[in-house]
């Protein structure tokens, strides 16, 4: 592409202004967190020791970053080469997502300098240890998977060749790690039968987390593809028709995944004999989640694929992303400690929302910087494909 075809950069844009405001307000809050304690920027208490950061930044963040392992599995293991154009963006999003999850955990727990103790004194019987170990290893694995683009940008052909040669092994290792830690995040809640509402608590909650992470990853890839084509159209290496075909294929896969997820959620209610709770206020909220944000987008995907409507797939993907966030917030905040009195209840402080928004904005800024320079959305001129 000639330089004349590249649109002129505009520094003063709505997003840039928004990002500056977020950082100007957010950085002092970061200072307060680290030098005045977690109580200075959160509404957490001894009764509610974890809240919005765990639900949104960690649990929802890990699920929404699953697009990397889902697409890498589809292309590198199952040979679905038609989805190759969305692999690198998905892996980059996943890598940045996991980095921000690690930072989010550090903000919530504090004392990040103690992190090496996890390896020096491993708690092999602890699910949290397994999650931490897997997330760290998987973050490294995703860096290896995205490194060919970095080496292409730097012109390091020898290192690129080495990185490409281990892509298959890295993908297999990444799938194993993802399967374990996506389900382990849910399995961690198995020790909370007296705290988590019966409609959300289930012996199968690890399976719920794993299956829903697949739907989350597919939806994020769909949603991300729409945004990338809109804002980085001059760098996207595929035309709109091919993107629409990929979108419809992703929609079909997400429809099937959400259908399975809805079925096992209903089976979870049946297994737990918790039908009676559906008539309570929390039960109605549970129905909002599984009917409005699982079954509804599943039907939308079905209609969109049958009628070949990629725009409807993208809307369904947006609803699916919201539903995954809602579910993770439900199991970690809203339906957690549900028996506490109103005086003991928790609602996040505005500073908690703002710091989370700071993380998301930082991720978008880094993503924009990378895709504007490295061959993420398009192929490097010296290579016909990522292989």
Secondary structure, DSSP 8 states (H G I E B T S, - for coil): --GGGS----SS-HHHHHHHHHHHHHHHHHHHHHHH-GGGT----SS----HIIIIIIIIHHHHTTHHHHHHIIIIIT--GGGGGGHHHHHHHHHHHHHHHHHHHHHHH--GGGTTHHHHT--TT-HHHHHHHHHHHHHHHHHHHHHHHHHHHHT-HHHHHHHHHTHHHHHHHHHHHHHHHHHHHHHGGGG-TTTB-TTT--TTHHHHHHHHHHHHHHHHHHHHHHHHHHHSTTT-SS-HHHHHHHHHHHHHHHHHHHHHHHHHHHHHHHHHT-GGGGGSHHHHHHHIIIIIIIIHHHHHHHHHHHTT-HHHHHHHHHHHHHHHHHHHHIIIIISBTTTS-GGG-----HHHHHHHHHHHHHHHHHHHHHHTTSSSSS--TT-SS--
